[in-house]
Amino acid sequence: MPKNVFTVCFCGTGCSRDEGEETRYWDYKNTLIGWFAKSDKRLISDKDIYDKETGYIPVRLHKEISGELQDTKLSATVRGVGENDWHHQMDACSPLDSSLPGAPGALRSYARSYSEGNQRSMVGQISGWADAALALHAASLAVASGAEQYNFIGHSRGAVESLMAAWFIHAYGGKACANIPINIFAIDPVPGTGVWYGIQTQLAPNVANYVGVYAWDHLDTGFSAVIPRPNARMTQHPPHAVIENNRGLGSSWATLADHRQLEDPLARSELEQPVGYKLYACRGRHGTVAGNSTSDGLYVASKVNPDVAAVPKLVYKMARGYLTQWDTTFQTRSRVREGVKSLRRRIHTAHNHFDTMANGEARTSRTVLRPSVRRVSSIHGRGGAERYYFEDVVGTPPLNLAFPCTIEQAGGGWVNWTFL
């Protein structure tokens, strides 16, 4: 019998709750500088950069679950940090929900300044400090839904917020909700330049399944991706269960998981492969895996390319497939009718676009700090020594797939990766 499931769809940095469904402009006439500088409109977000069949994946999936952009009893969206709820320039955001029963006053107080009013801020986008407030909002919505299972899907910092929200539910949701199973589909989770909390690098005990899709070709500074550590349910390793059961939670929301960090999925280990924990590497940039179909992964709609669109189409089909497996019900059929084999074939026969996104096919490590390789981390912290080179932890990509590596690429971590 299908479960009563509530799905939360988390938007990435700078993305509104109608991202990909509306084209957004900044109207200088509505600002003070309009009197002195410009009187025209500047394009902020063009829905035409997204593949028409996938849109911006978290928002589009919410719309296909709920039938509309507003929250319903089936699913909800969470805006991105540094952005307003909707596409209007000076939109006053709706207040964030902080009704999670056991949420401490310090967390509610922290969330208050990000709760309502005009939240559009470039500084906020860079810092990402609103992520805890948005995670609390999502956790509160989930618990208030009365559902017996929560499914989370998010992109970028939104995916990171889903990890945080799971900890908030476990720690503050009360006895009735603390252990309700949560399934997470994370699209290139990136904490950014802010603090990397322990609740971002360790999956909470209530997470039943984690699926992470990571972009191979995004080398921009500040976009190191987080790969959270499996929980004891996943590792099925008795010492991990002892740690989860016997070590207390941190004294503040920011330190909840600091003493509960389990096995590092990116380091070597003799443990068996975790259950309900799946990692995928995919060609494309940070936005490509979430719906952007331009040839350079940037934001000019004239550069939309059907071969690049094969990536978001594949991720969209995966997301729908996993959510369906986890009992989320969609009101519409999948808009992507092309098969997975065909999509993968197109990605790896038109790989020149993805090579160009990361400065070419002939990647080299001869420059100091290997700038041709993405950085990832599973470590609580943000120092350079606390990060890995992506190609070093995934193992060797299959020869029949176009995943360019440097000559230094070697090894692999404990958890096996699947190359899309």
C-alpha positions as CSV (number, residue, x, y, z in Angstrom):
1,M,0.0,0.0,0.0
2,P,1.5,3.4,-1.0
3,K,2.7,5.5,1.9
4,N,1.5,9.0,2.8
5,V,4.4,10.9,1.5
6,F,5.3,14.6,1.6
7,T,7.9,15.9,-0.9
8,V,10.0,19.0,-0.5
9,C,11.8,20.5,-3.5
10,F,14.8,22.8,-2.6
11,C,15.9,25.5,-5.0
12,G,19.6,26.4,-5.4
13,T,21.3,29.7,-4.7
14,G,19.6,32.7,-6.3
15,C,16.7,30.7,-7.6
16,S,13.1,31.7,-6.9
17,R,10.2,29.2,-6.4
18,D,9.2,29.7,-10.1
19,E,12.8,29.3,-11.5
20,G,12.6,28.0,-15.0
21,E,8.9,28.7,-15.2
22,E,9.1,32.5,-15.5
23,T,11.6,34.9,-17.1
24,R,12.7,37.5,-14.5
25,Y,13.9,41.1,-15.2
26,W,15.3,43.8,-13.0
27,D,13.5,47.1,-13.8
28,Y,15.8,50.0,-13.2
29,K,12.8,52.4,-13.3
30,N,11.7,50.9,-10.0
31,T,15.0,51.7,-8.2
32,L,16.8,54.8,-7.1
33,I,19.6,54.3,-9.6
34,G,17.0,54.4,-12.4
35,W,17.0,58.2,-11.9
36,F,20.7,58.4,-12.6
37,A,21.7,55.5,-14.7
38,K,19.4,53.2,-16.7
39,S,15.7,53.2,-17.5
40,D,15.5,49.8,-19.2
41,K,15.1,46.3,-17.9
42,R,18.0,43.9,-17.3
43,L,17.4,40.1,-17.7
44,I,18.0,38.3,-14.4
45,S,16.8,34.8,-15.1
46,D,15.7,33.5,-18.5
47,K,13.4,30.4,-18.5
48,D,14.6,29.6,-22.0
49,I,18.1,28.5,-20.8
50,Y,16.4,25.5,-19.4
51,D,15.4,22.5,-21.4
52,K,11.7,22.8,-22.1
53,E,11.0,19.2,-21.0
54,T,12.8,19.4,-17.7
55,G,12.6,23.1,-16.7
56,Y,14.6,23.8,-13.5
57,I,14.3,20.3,-12.2
58,P,13.4,20.9,-8.5
59,V,10.7,23.4,-9.4
60,R,9.4,21.4,-12.4
61,L,9.1,18.2,-10.3
62,H,7.2,20.1,-7.6
63,K,4.8,21.4,-10.3
64,E,4.3,17.9,-11.6
65,I,3.6,16.5,-8.1
66,S,1.3,19.3,-6.9
67,G,-0.1,20.5,-10.2
68,E,0.8,24.1,-9.4
69,L,3.6,26.3,-8.2
70,Q,2.1,27.0,-4.8
71,D,2.7,24.6,-1.9
72,T,0.0,21.8,-1.5
73,K,-0.5,18.9,0.9
74,L,1.6,16.8,-1.6
75,S,4.7,18.9,-1.9
76,A,6.4,22.3,-1.3
77,T,9.2,24.3,-2.7
78,V,11.9,26.2,-0.8
79,R,13.4,29.3,-2.3
80,G,17.1,29.6,-2.8
81,V,19.4,31.7,-0.6
82,G,19.7,35.3,-1.5
83,E,16.5,35.3,-3.5
84,N,12.8,36.1,-3.1
85,D,10.0,33.5,-3.3
86,W,8.8,34.6,-6.7
87,H,10.2,36.3,-9.7
88,H,9.2,39.9,-8.8
89,Q,12.0,42.4,-8.2
90,M,11.0,43.6,-4.8
91,D,8.8,40.8,-3.7
92,A,8.3,40.5,0.0
93,C,8.8,36.8,0.9
94,S,6.3,34.9,2.8
95,P,7.4,34.2,6.4
96,L,9.4,31.1,6.9
97,D,7.9,28.3,9.0
98,S,9.8,27.7,12.2
99,S,7.1,25.6,14.0
100,L,9.3,22.5,14.3
101,P,8.3,21.5,17.9
102,G,11.7,21.2,19.5
103,A,13.7,23.8,17.6
104,P,15.9,25.7,20.0
105,G,15.4,29.5,20.4
106,A,18.9,30.1,19.0
107,L,17.9,28.5,15.7
108,R,14.5,30.3,15.6
109,S,16.3,33.5,16.3
110,Y,18.9,32.8,13.6
111,A,16.2,32.1,11.1
112,R,14.1,35.2,11.9
113,S,16.3,37.7,9.9
114,Y,16.0,35.5,6.8
115,S,12.3,34.9,7.2
116,E,10.4,37.6,5.2
117,G,10.7,40.8,3.4
118,N,12.9,41.4,0.4
119,Q,15.6,38.7,0.6
120,R,17.2,39.3,-2.8
121,S,20.9,39.9,-2.0
122,M,24.1,39.2,-3.9
123,V,25.9,39.1,-0.5
124,G,23.4,36.6,0.7
125,Q,24.0,34.4,-2.4
126,I,27.7,34.4,-1.8
127,S,27.6,33.8,1.9
128,G,24.7,31.3,1.9
129,W,24.0,32.0,5.6
130,A,20.3,31.7,5.0
131,D,20.6,27.9,4.5
132,A,19.9,27.0,8.1
133,A,16.7,29.1,8.1
134,L,15.5,27.5,4.9
135,A,16.3,24.1,6.2
136,L,14.3,24.8,9.4
137,H,11.4,26.0,7.2
138,A,11.5,22.7,5.2
139,A,11.7,20.6,8.3
140,S,8.8,22.4,9.8
141,L,6.7,22.0,6.6
142,A,7.5,18.3,6.5
143,V,6.6,17.6,10.2
144,A,3.4,19.7,9.9
145,S,2.3,17.7,6.9
146,G,1.5,14.7,9.0
147,A,3.1,12.4,6.4
148,E,4.7,9.0,7.3
149,Q,7.6,9.6,4.9
150,Y,9.5,12.6,3.6
151,N,11.2,12.8,0.2
152,F,13.6,15.6,-0.4
153,I,15.1,16.8,-3.7
154,G,17.4,19.7,-4.0
155,H,20.0,21.4,-6.1
156,S,23.2,23.2,-5.0
157,R,22.7,24.8,-1.6
158,G,19.1,23.5,-1.7
159,A,20.5,20.0,-1.7
160,V,22.7,20.9,1.3
161,E,19.6,22.2,3.1
162,S,17.9,18.9,2.6
163,L,20.8,17.3,4.6
164,M,20.4,19.9,7.3
165,A,16.6,19.6,7.4
166,A,16.9,15.8,8.0
167,W,19.1,16.5,11.1
168,F,16.6,19.2,12.4
169,I,13.8,16.7,12.1
170,H,15.8,14.0,13.9
171,A,16.9,16.3,16.7
172,Y,13.9,18.6,17.1
173,G,10.9,16.8,15.5
174,G,9.7,15.1,18.6
175,K,9.3,11.4,19.3
176,A,6.6,10.9,16.7
177,C,8.7,12.3,13.8
178,A,12.4,12.0,14.8
179,N,12.8,8.7,13.0
180,I,10.3,9.0,10.1
181,P,12.3,7.9,7.0
182,I,13.7,10.5,4.7
183,N,14.9,9.9,1.1
184,I,17.1,12.5,-0.5
185,F,17.9,13.1,-4.2
186,A,20.8,15.6,-4.2
187,I,21.8,17.4,-7.4
188,D,25.3,18.7,-7.0
189,P,25.1,19.8,-3.4
190,V,27.5,22.7,-2.8
191,P,27.7,24.5,0.6
192,G,29.7,27.3,-0.9
193,T,32.2,29.5,0.8
194,G,30.5,29.6,4.2
195,V,31.0,27.3,7.1
196,W,30.8,23.5,6.4
197,Y,28.8,22.2,9.3
198,G,28.9,18.6,10.5
199,I,25.2,18.4,9.6
200,Q,26.3,18.9,6.0
201,T,28.9,16.1,5.9
202,Q,27.1,13.4,7.8
203,L,23.7,11.9,7.0
204,A,21.3,11.9,9.9
205,P,20.1,8.5,11.2
206,N,16.6,9.0,9.8
207,V,17.9,9.2,6.2
208,A,16.8,5.9,4.5
209,N,18.2,6.6,1.0
210,Y,20.7,9.1,-0.4
211,V,21.3,9.6,-4.1
212,G,23.8,12.2,-5.2
213,V,24.5,13.4,-8.7
214,Y,27.7,15.4,-9.1
215,A,28.9,17.6,-12.0
216,W,32.2,16.6,-13.5
217,D,33.0,19.8,-15.4
218,H,32.4,22.7,-12.9
219,L,35.8,24.1,-11.9
220,D,34.7,27.5,-10.5
221,T,36.3,28.5,-7.2
222,G,33.8,28.2,-4.3
223,F,31.9,25.3,-5.9
224,S,33.4,22.4,-4.0
225,A,30.7,19.7,-3.7
226,V,29.9,17.9,-0.4
227,I,29.6,14.1,-0.4
228,P,28.0,13.3,3.0
229,R,29.0,10.2,5.0
230,P,26.6,7.3,5.1
231,N,24.8,6.7,8.4
232,A,24.8,3.4,10.3
233,R,21.6,2.2,8.7
234,M,23.5,2.3,5.4
235,T,26.9,0.9,6.4
236,Q,25.4,-1.9,8.5
237,H,28.6,-1.8,10.5
238,P,27.9,-2.4,14.3
239,P,30.5,0.1,15.6
240,H,28.8,2.8,13.6
241,A,25.5,2.0,15.3
242,V,27.2,2.3,18.6
243,I,28.4,5.8,17.7
244,E,25.0,6.8,16.6
245,N,23.3,5.4,19.6
246,N,25.8,6.4,22.3
247,R,27.3,9.7,21.3
248,G,25.0,12.6,22.1
249,L,24.0,15.3,19.7
250,G,25.9,18.6,19.8
251,S,24.7,21.4,22.1
252,S,23.7,23.7,19.3
253,W,22.1,23.3,15.9
254,A,25.4,24.0,14.2
255,T,27.2,21.2,16.1
256,L,24.5,18.5,16.1
257,A,26.6,16.0,14.1
258,D,30.1,17.1,15.0
259,H,30.8,14.0,17.2
260,R,28.8,11.7,15.0
261,Q,30.9,11.6,11.8
262,L,31.2,8.1,10.5
263,E,33.2,6.4,7.7
264,D,34.5,8.8,5.0
265,P,33.1,7.6,1.6
266,L,36.0,9.2,-0.2
267,A,38.8,7.5,1.7
268,R,40.0,3.9,1.4
269,S,38.1,1.4,3.6
270,E,37.6,-2.4,3.8
271,L,33.9,-2.0,4.6
272,E,31.2,-3.4,2.4
273,Q,29.4,-1.1,0.1
274,P,26.7,0.9,1.9
275,V,23.0,0.1,1.4
276,G,20.6,2.9,0.2
277,Y,23.5,5.1,-0.7
278,K,24.3,5.9,-4.4
279,L,26.8,8.3,-6.0
280,Y,26.8,9.3,-9.6
281,A,29.2,11.4,-11.7
282,C,27.8,13.2,-14.7
283,R,29.2,15.4,-17.4
284,G,28.3,19.1,-17.3
285,R,28.5,22.1,-15.1
286,H,26.7,22.9,-11.8
287,G,23.6,24.3,-13.6
288,T,23.6,21.7,-16.4
289,V,22.7,18.8,-14.1
290,A,19.7,20.8,-12.8
291,G,18.2,21.8,-16.2
292,N,20.5,24.4,-17.9
293,S,20.9,23.3,-21.5
294,T,23.3,25.9,-22.9
295,S,26.5,24.8,-24.6
296,D,28.7,26.5,-22.0
297,G,26.6,26.0,-18.9
298,L,26.0,29.7,-18.5
299,Y,23.0,31.9,-18.9
300,V,22.5,33.0,-22.6
301,A,19.5,31.3,-24.1
302,S,20.8,31.6,-27.7
303,K,23.4,28.9,-26.7
304,V,20.9,26.3,-25.9
305,N,22.0,23.0,-27.4
306,P,20.0,19.8,-27.8
307,D,23.1,17.6,-27.1
308,V,23.8,19.4,-23.8
309,A,20.1,19.0,-23.0
310,A,20.7,15.2,-22.8
311,V,22.2,15.8,-19.3
312,P,19.3,17.5,-17.6
313,K,16.9,15.1,-19.4
314,L,18.8,12.2,-17.9
315,V,18.9,13.7,-14.4
316,Y,15.2,14.6,-14.6
317,K,14.3,11.0,-15.5
318,M,16.5,9.7,-12.7
319,A,14.9,12.0,-10.2
320,R,11.4,11.0,-11.2
321,G,12.4,7.4,-11.1
322,Y,13.8,7.5,-7.6
323,L,11.0,9.7,-6.3
324,T,8.4,7.2,-7.8
325,Q,10.3,4.3,-6.2
326,W,10.1,6.2,-2.9
327,D,6.2,6.5,-3.3
328,T,6.0,10.1,-4.5
329,T,3.0,10.3,-6.9
330,F,3.2,12.5,-10.0
331,Q,0.1,14.0,-11.5
332,T,1.6,14.1,-15.0
333,R,3.6,11.6,-17.1
334,S,7.3,12.2,-17.6
335,R,7.8,14.8,-20.3
336,V,11.1,13.3,-21.4
337,R,10.2,10.4,-23.6
338,E,13.8,9.6,-24.9
339,G,15.3,6.5,-23.3
340,V,18.3,6.5,-20.9
341,K,20.6,4.6,-23.3
342,S,19.9,7.1,-26.0
343,L,20.5,10.1,-23.7
344,R,23.8,8.6,-22.4
345,R,24.9,7.9,-26.0
346,R,24.3,11.5,-27.0
347,I,26.2,12.8,-23.9
348,H,29.3,10.8,-24.7
349,T,29.3,11.3,-28.5
350,A,28.9,15.1,-28.2
351,H,31.3,15.5,-25.4
352,N,33.1,18.4,-26.9
353,H,30.6,20.8,-25.3
354,F,31.3,19.4,-21.9
355,D,35.0,19.5,-22.5
356,T,34.8,23.2,-23.4
357,M,32.9,23.9,-20.2
358,A,36.0,23.0,-18.2
359,N,38.7,24.5,-20.5
360,G,39.2,21.6,-22.9
361,E,39.6,17.9,-23.3
362,A,43.4,17.9,-22.8
363,R,43.3,18.5,-19.0
364,T,46.6,18.7,-17.2
365,S,47.7,18.9,-13.6
366,R,51.0,20.5,-14.3
367,T,49.8,23.8,-12.9
368,V,50.0,24.1,-9.1
369,L,46.8,22.9,-7.2
370,R,45.5,21.0,-10.2
371,P,43.0,23.7,-11.4
372,S,41.7,21.3,-14.1
373,V,40.1,19.0,-11.5
374,R,37.1,19.7,-9.4
375,R,37.3,19.7,-5.6
376,V,34.9,17.7,-3.4
377,S,34.8,17.1,0.4
378,S,33.2,14.8,3.0
379,I,35.0,16.6,5.9
380,H,33.6,19.0,8.4
381,G,35.5,22.1,7.6
382,R,36.4,24.3,4.6
383,G,40.2,24.3,4.4
384,G,42.0,23.3,1.2
385,A,43.6,20.3,3.1
386,E,40.1,19.1,3.9
387,R,39.1,18.5,0.3
388,Y,39.8,15.9,-2.3
389,Y,40.3,16.0,-6.1
390,F,37.1,14.6,-7.6
391,E,38.9,12.4,-10.1
392,D,40.9,10.8,-7.4
393,V,38.0,9.5,-5.3
394,V,35.7,8.1,-8.0
395,G,38.0,5.5,-9.4
396,T,38.8,5.2,-13.1
397,P,36.0,6.1,-15.5
398,P,35.1,3.4,-18.1
399,L,37.1,3.8,-21.3
400,N,33.9,4.0,-23.4
401,L,32.7,7.1,-21.6
402,A,34.1,10.5,-22.2
403,F,35.3,11.6,-18.7
404,P,38.5,13.5,-19.3
405,C,41.1,13.1,-16.5
406,T,44.5,14.4,-15.7
407,I,47.6,12.2,-15.9
408,E,47.7,12.0,-12.1
409,Q,44.2,10.5,-11.8
410,A,44.4,7.4,-9.6
411,G,42.8,5.3,-6.9
412,G,39.3,5.7,-5.6
413,G,37.5,5.9,-2.3
414,W,35.5,3.3,-0.3
415,V,32.2,3.9,-2.0
416,N,31.8,2.9,-5.7
417,W,30.6,5.5,-8.2
418,T,28.4,5.1,-11.3
419,F,29.4,7.2,-14.3
420,L,26.4,8.5,-16.2
